Amino acid sequence: MKRLTIIGSTGSIGQNTLQVVRHLSGQFEVFALAARSSVELLAEQIEVFRPKIVTLTDGARVDELLRGLPRRV
């Protein structure tokens, strides 16, 4: 299984990449996701792909991201 880091995961290329990962399930592990400020979409991606590392460029929105995640993540 190959590990992936998706930089710009909430942008069009990142979203398309994650669609390919879904399609080829079992062949890739999403190790890390990075986004600028799309908190809602990033929260959805975290729930689906369960990355070990997440970065958000807009530090002012980190608390908002954390509030949007279920406790189990």
Stockholm file with secondary structure:
# STOCKHOLM 1.0

chainA/1-73         MKRLTIIGSTGSIGQNTLQVVRHLSGQFEVFALAARSSVELLAEQIEVFRPKIVTLTDGARVDELLRGLPRRV
#=GR chainA/1-73 SS CEEEEEETTTSHHHHHHHHHHHHTTTSEEEEEEEESSCHHHHHHHHHHHCCSEEEESCGGGHHHHHHTSCTTC
#=GC SS_cons        CEEEEEETTTSHHHHHHHHHHHHTTTSEEEEEEEESSCHHHHHHHHHHHCCSEEEESCGGGHHHHHHTSCTTC
//
